[in-house]
Amino acid sequence: EPEVTQTPSHQVTQMGQEVILRCVPISNHLYFYWYRQILGQKVEFLVSFYNNEISEKSEIFDDQFSVERPDGSNFTLKIRSTKLEDSAMYFCASGGWTDNEQFFGPGTRLTVL
Amino acid sequence: ELKVEQNPLFLSMQEGKNYTIYCNYSTTSDRLYWYRQDPGKSLESLFVLLSNGAVKQEGRLMASLDTKARLSTLHITAAVHDLSATYFCAVDTGNQFYFGTGTSLTVIP
């Protein structure tokens, strides 16, 4: 069964450093998303991506964040200068056409020291 | 700002009992999703509800959607320990998903 994959599973970085989180969505999906979940809290939407451009973004997704689909398979989230409060689990999701159901990857745990 | 509220936030129930988790939301939407999350894991899709009155059942779980009341329910029948997890509802506004606060369910033998 096709699934969304994410790498790395855990990333530790120093405050102020840049990180790139990688996702491989399900191959025939057209919509891609990033979410974050701070430990013990609810899942928060960051950004949605369709047709090679951002279709929606939340207030969390400020200028420090960017997304890219550098090739036909990968979907990346870049945080330019990490802050302590960026520590969270980041989930990638992808979806197809009909029912807009989103399938989530296993997540990347980002720890900013 | 759109609000998606679940109650209860924490639920401890004995095996074999029935219970309902509620998801209220503050905007017009006819698309609602339920997810399960085990500790330290990702979100597993449980139900996709796409219209008013939609009802879906899988095993001991049944979900329903009342778009007029802006309410979805997740009913648990004869709970078993394997159902212990956190359950999230998510409302689709067309552009993004808004997740509820989550309900942490513990089923006690």
Interface residues (C-beta under 8 A of the other chain):
Chain A: Y33 Y35 K42 V43 E44 F45 S48 S55 E56 S58 F91 D99 N100 E101 Q102 F103 F104 G105 P106 G107
Chain B: R31 Y33 Y35 K41 S42 L43 E44 S45 V48 L50 F88 A90 D92 N95 Q96 F97 Y98 F99 G100 T101 G102
